[in-house]
Amino acid sequence: MLDKKRMQRNRKWLESERARLQRELSSWTTLLGENDRPGLGTHMADYGTEVSEQAVNQAVRRRMSHTLDLVDRALEKMDKGTYRVCDKCGGSIDPARLKAHPYATLCMPCQKRTEREAPSP
């Protein structure tokens, strides 16, 4: 079982991580603004570079947004009292897993199964 001290540390870390991710996503949106779309009238090589950078930026933002969703879900589970419960099987999530990944919502067997079943990109 996760002791009270570990739960408090995990909550503090999750709240801090949520604030950091929100700040970063906000600054990316402000920083990129209209520059997120490659413009017309540029040299083909510049256009290629812009498109490549746009793809990288979108991937980074998607990843940050996904992580923010996981952090929010973990905090929601803490509030409901289901923090250590696997979202798929209802079993217990190992405290060592939550120590390593405080936003984990699946036990290791379900996580491995999900990764095996996921389609390849």
Secondary structure as UniProt FT lines:
FT   HELIX           4..32
FT   HELIX           33..36
FT   TURN            40..41
FT   HELIX           44..80
FT   TURN            83..84
FT   TURN            87..89
FT   HELIX           95..100
FT   TURN            102..103
FT   HELIX           108..117
//
